[in-house]
Amino acid sequence: MIGDTDSLIEEFLDGAPRAETWSKLHEALALRLEAARREGDAPQIEQLEQQVAALAQEEAITRFVEDSVRVTLVRPRGGEFDFDDEF
């Protein structure tokens, strides 16, 4: 099922990077931002801050999509459960 889930996620993302990839890119750029701050490179700091924020947003969106696909695959379909009228 995991292989099927991963292939469905890949298909749904249509070639876009997975959340784990966005996370690694985000971490790498955050390290560059820290270095720019130590060096006091103001123009680069501003640009890197924007890029780090954009990568964090991409990671969050992609993780949401991946989680949504996983939940959809395990969620019971209509009619799989019989609910009593009494609780």
Buried (B, 14 or more C-beta within 10 A) or exposed (E): EEEEBBEBBBEEBEEEBBBEEBBBBBEEBBEEBEEBBEEEBEEBBEEBBEBBEEBBEBBBEBBEBBEEBBEEEEEEEEEEEEEEEEE
